[in-house]
Amino acid sequence: MNFEEHAAKALLNARGLPVPDGHVVDTPEAAADAARALGGPCVVKAQAPAGKRGKAGGIRLAASPAVAHAAASEILGMTIGGHRIERLLVEEQVPIAAELYAAVLCDPESRGPVVLFSAMGGMEVEEMAAADPDAMRRIEVEVAGGLDAGQAAAALDGLDLDGRTGAVAQFLSGLFDSYRALDAELLEINPLALTGDGRLLCLDCKYTLDDASTGRQAAVAETGAPERMTALEAEAHDNGLRYIALDGSVGVLANGAGLTMTTMDAITHFGGRPANFLEIGGEAYTKAETALTILLKNPNIRSLLVNFCGAFARTDVMADGVVQAWKKLGPDIPVFFTIHGTGEEDAVALVERELGHRPYDLMDDAVLAAVQAAAGRTGIGPGQGAAA
């Protein structure tokens, strides 16, 4: 779950991390009133869970309430990153001496959280890190132990922080504590401003909550941004299915999120591109027709890969649901099955009897065949997979 800037900053502020004074408004008149309340130059910022708002024209400096009113009039109603702008954050301008970068995220290499810091914030961080690897400091952190200020200060050694190394180290320690307490997948501050009077302020904040923690973080989740769905994603959601539209040509239908993502990775490995994420779990028998109907509405799909692996869920029951739905809907694209686990023999026999071809013994073979079929290439093993 993603959060708009103002909601993320409120969470940081509640945990003692410094943010500028600001007001959330939804009309030009309210923006002008907020500028008056701040009593000086301000920034009018579009609120959307999307990056590059400045480049899109969604962040404007305002020297007076009248300018804030005009900026708000232009920004409200814009579309940035697919989001219509309906709220603004009117925030004080601060004297910036330096722009820094700080973040905490899950690191696939260390399989744990990592704190990132650079004295070069406010720019394309990926490009900066690629040009000068030493500019981005990495601190791998043990979740249970946390990050103390001394450990953070040691990682900052050699950086020119204008005598504020201790304050930055303390900030990073607090940022990690917030990351852990808020069950974040990502907590990014860019820029973290070092002001002319020596303060640190979070000028922007990107916060992503781990979806699996929404129950534990119920109050926090209430302030999150509504998920933006395509029409098919919304239809799937209304039917109790988790569907994510992608831009590939190989349709995917599997049981379990882990197996679905593994299947998608395998498609990419063999040179294809998955068209969707769609897992139907043990309820395949009852939801297969709905799932297939939604999946097949995607005009880009050129082949379909069905991957079932059952432990407690029976693959013969799941396969029966998909087979009956396939026969009823009658798609004209090739379908490829790979089935393993409980009920496997009956499932394989069912697919062979009802659809006229035998599921693949190896997942990789089924994936490769589906990728080749989507690309219009041959290479499908005889008797292994074909259009139903």
Secondary structure, DSSP 8 states (H G I E B T S, - for coil): -B--HHHHHHHHHHTT-----EEEESSHHHHHHHHHHHTS-EEEEE--S-S-TTTTT-EEEESSHHHHHHHHHHHTT-EETTEE---EEEEE---EEEEEEEEEEEETTTTEEEEEEES--SS-HHHHHHH-GGGEEEEE--TTT---HHHHHHHTTT---TT-HHHHHHHHHHHHHHHHHTTEEEEEEEEEEEETTS-EEES--EEEE-GGGTTTTHHHHTTS------HHHHHHHHTT-EEEE-S-SEEEEESSHHHHHHHHHHHHHTT--B-EEEE-GGGHHHHHHHHHHHHHT-TT--EEEEEEEESSS-HHHHHHHHHHHHHHH---SEEEEEEEETTHHHHHHHHHHHHSS--BSSHHHHHHHHHHHHTT-----TTT-EE-
